[in-house]
Amino acid sequence: MNRSERTGSAAGFWSDTEKGGIGAWLLSTDHKRIGLLYFWSVFGFFLVGVVLGLILRLELMAPGRTIMGPDAYNAFFTVHGVVMIFLFIIPGIPGAFGNMLMPIQIGARDVAFPRLNLLSWWLYATGAGVILLSLVTGGGPPDTGWTFYLPFSGRTATNVSLAVFGVFIVGFSSILTGINFVTTIHRLRAEGMSWGRLPLFVWSLYATAWVQILATPILGITLVLIIAERILGVGLFDPSRGGDPLMYQHLFWIYSHPAVYIMVLPAMGVVSEIIPVFARKPIFGYKMIAFSSLAIAAAGSLVWGHHMFTSGISDTAVLVFSFLTFIVAIPSAIKVFNWVSTLYRGSISLDPPMLFALSFILLFSIGGLTGLILGAAATDVHVHDTHFVVGHFHYVMFGGAGFAFFAAMHYWLPKFYGRMYARRPAVIAWILMFVGFNILYFTMKVLGIKGMPRRYYDYLPEFATLNLVSTIGSWILALGLAVMLVNLFRGLWKGEPVTEANPWGGATLEWTIPTPPPTENFAEEPVVTHGPYDFRRAGIP
């Protein structure tokens, strides 16, 4: 059965048969196909990370040994972190939905450098393959945590060098994607697509791309220095060789805190697209949301030191980084205020994309507020390196970027596949995921306040009950994920055909072209005459 028969509509870009079979995908320069390659790759690694996380929670379900020993536990939480951070969250929304949608949303036929775009995916796939190879070769899976902190990562006999090299390759993919997106947004906008008419998703990708270009090379240099430390014994970070481990922390977090915004800014863009469509109102404060994306990218690059309040940096540095941490919360708060203002007196439709978007607002807000607790040195000293940090991090990353990724899946994938999932199972999945998520991670915050350290294989009996509750929450969350996946992907292959171009009633350009999109996106270059959320001028009731 061909794609046209399966969708019940025009085959669109699926009918491009310049090469048959899988070659049409692996060698295609079509941004939509590359976006789907990214999507299936990052989603596959997300499932791997979920399984690893469930195994970790099983081990922590009760004190003492449950299903593995301490060495295996260290390896599992390292691989879980590396897979989720570098192979899912960072490339997830920009690589998948950014590639699929950004050129269409600005009225372009493709990105500025299509071959470079394909190379970006191949670098991502190659780096991911090298990381996976590190798990089964050498001294075994790395056991350093995803931060690869020195001096331990310079001394451990596990296969850290190969894992670090894989992350290094993935970093190049991120840099090239950033260059491609910035050039595309500057040079390929359609006639009438002024900066004031860019969809907010595009604005978020633009801000993210600058962070990718400017911050990722620092990570690349730092990773090379780890390899040099291990292989050449140069002694840059190992104090026994005259090195300074604090220097490594500075270099690592100069990238890795801006990387938080590489993960979250595109998620904010997704939410900014969904909220006005399902509230049937123009977005409130368009300019402030757009400029706040740039402000987050800029200010977020200056706050890395709040990860190091207990490391021995000077009191002056602690004061400055704490102040800047509170400053960067302001543009994030502006976004939340404007989203809620958009909802006020709107005609709200609680379809699955909207439910996940609303979850993002609540969960990200909880994560952001608890981040201020960590940004204040007086409180950070007490909860640093406890499960409170683990809970905060997952509220921002999974509750933020993860739920926004699910919102984007439910909102845009029917446009590209030409079929719709069932609404009722999607809502049931959202309920299970929302409840399970909060049981799992809010319990971790309570454990952290009570003093349970993170990254520990075992713990005191007084923490046993809350750890059991947290593990039960992980089962509820996993059940919700399973229901969501079965329903969504069954719908994309066997669901009701989407016969209209604009099933949700959006006003951005992707909803003006057929479903699925044609290979060239537009029959002729569009002329933009209204803003992306001006529903009346777009002729949408």
Salt bridges, closest charged atoms under 4 A:
ASP30 OD1 - LYS32 NZ 2.99
ASP238 OD1 - ARG155 NH2 2.62
ASP351 OD1 - ARG423 NE 3.35
ASP380 OD2 - HIS384 ND1 3.41
ASP385 OD1 - ARG454 NE 2.88
ASP534 OD2 - ARG537 NE 3.97
